[in-house]
Amino acid sequence: MKRTWWKEAVVYQVYWRSFFDSNGDGYGDLEGLIQKLDYIHDLGVDVIWLNPCYESPDKDNGYDISDYYRIMDKAGDMETFDRLLHEVHQRGMKLIMDLVVNHTSDQHPWFIESRSSKDNPKRDWYIWRDKPNNWRSYFTPSAWEYDEKTGQYYFHSFAVEQPDLNWENKEVREEIYKMMRFWLDKGIDGFRLDAIALLAKPDGFPDAENPYDIRYLTNNPGVHEYLQEMHDKVLKHYDIFTVGEVAFVSPEEGLKYVEEDRNELHTLFHFEVCDEMPTWDPIRFKQIQKRWYEGLWGKGWNSQFLNNHDHTRQVTRYGNDKQFRVESAKLLATLVHTLPGTPYIYQGEEIGMTGVKFDSIDDYNDIAMKNKYAEEVAKGRDPKEVLESLQLLSRDNSRTPMQWDDSEHAGFTTGTPWLKVNPNYKEINVKQALAAPNSVYYYYKKLIQLRKQNPVMVYGTFRDLSENEPYIYAYTRELDGVRWLIVLNHCDSDNVYTLPEELSSASRRLLLGNYIDVKEEGTTLHMRPHEARIYALQ
Ligand code: NOJ
């Protein structure tokens, strides 16, 4: 397998509006990120993924771009961006930008022109029809919005304010490629490509049998041709890293996006865990890992993550954020960093930040949640019940401001934060984590160092030794005679794990564990709640 820097990298995702506010306006900003770069660098990560900071009316927190060539005021300006890039590079790290090319804002001049008349030259830059089909969008009951002025409907896979670009139009594609080159020529190190599996639309937009199953939005014929063209015209000319957001995809289809000689993308985020596994389901999780490993290994590269700005914090959703918060956060970290693929850390995960439950819908900001709330309440459902049903998966669970210390607003801002701080910031914050030698933070640091020093953690083959075990997850990674064993007890109580025959005579050396006093007891391991161990075997 080809060795590349991005396979070996650890990526840290910065949702800048919630990271650090340098000017007291209640929003994090690029200057704030610059001020905290040493913190990120000290953790040992290699790459920063920056959520969209282009000019935007901010209906979907920057995923509705109205000018690809400007930085939105809340984030800063182009001079600050250039300084950020320089400072990231000065520290030996890389920066990838989140880029949204499936849709723009309805305030983008292209759309303003497109909607102005049926014969405007940009009419065909978006998707217009006389009649809608029955599709839903991610955020609304219909994927079509009627536009009075010209009496037609336009298509939007997300919010009404996010019209989809028409990728069939060559001029659109050329404009997008030009814009991508603009950013790459500045020296950025790659892209996280938003909603990239949605670029192609099916001929004729046939009605769906079940409109609630929105898989029809993704992976339609033509998407790979677009990506190959993008690769040919843009990506292949730079030494960069690309990761595509690819929902509703099987390993077979996923491979098409990332297979090394197909010339599309380097890696993908598939969402079989985050979109399709609402709460922890060990057997399913193991099956997902195995299938993706078998589907991709040696041919294309995977990513590992359990949360991001769209998905509830992992320790709340898949771990135990109460009694075993620290142990559980470390176990999940071990999992993400030792499974095959590039690991991602979402800001705050490294101190074990948790999800939130606000009492009122007014305290939430997430457009997906708020639209769904309005839709359900309009059907006559009890508002309290609706709120409760949406809380666990609200995207705001992971978007609350970064908790830097125990001062007001967790040290995130001197103003009023755009989204309330999680009330647990007095106990869970960076200052506390840096002062405690056994904190989640230092565990992450060790995991990242291990990856740097041990190619087996990146390039080692993977074997699950515990397929049907409900609590224990045990697997090996193996490379050039080096064999590691990872054992995790994903459970609130003790469990034992007996090593399989073939490993029973191997001697074990504990490389990292999340409990300090591990006693080595022969071939049966007594694992405590949420205990994680990484062994080198000989
Ligand atoms: C995926 C992004 O991660 C999400 O935050 C956004 O709302 C949609 N794509 C639409 O761009």
Residues whose N, C-alpha, C, O or C-beta is under 5 A from the ligand:
A	BS01	NOJ	D60 Y63 F158 D194 A195 D310
